[in-house]
């Protein structure tokens, strides 16, 4: 039985990969068709514009990395959060507590998202090291992700309620939810969450398929998350 399940899983994943490849090929063909209609001068202008855009983006990424973007790091004290806010317009900060299993799940996903979104500072802060900030931001449930956009705290992701009330949500779901705050750029549809079946993260999709889905109650129902005392 296990062999049959593995075969079904592999065929399903391969089917999704083929669909994704077909979409990419169709998009490339459409782009080539549009380019073929341009004359030589227009093609040169298009080439120069793309090169200029690439150089500007590369320079911007280097500037972001110089202030701590592009990786998921830990802040050792709360004053570092305020210092980060002075130089970073967009911040994704995970407020965590040692020994909380769900905080480790958040760590896993944010560690993957940080390199994909150098436009934002991805960091974490232990609530026990930041009592003033924790109280100021009214953080009562761990994990909580504070989302800063345009230099202002715009939103919070409290527990896993907005992520399907389940521990096995995908990185894409968290990315979509963060993007709703404007803290990161998003190329998908902000009105609808991504379908895990269509995500191009095959390693994650495969691992999620191998384990049965275990839905949880809300984050406040006494599961693996912690509530902070008032």
Helices and strands as residue ranges (DSSP letters): H 2-36, H 40-66, E 72-75, H 78-87, E 91-96, H 101-116, E 121-126, G 127-129, H 131-136, E 141-142, E 144-149, E 152-158, G 161-163, H 171-179, G 196-198, H 202-210, E 226-227
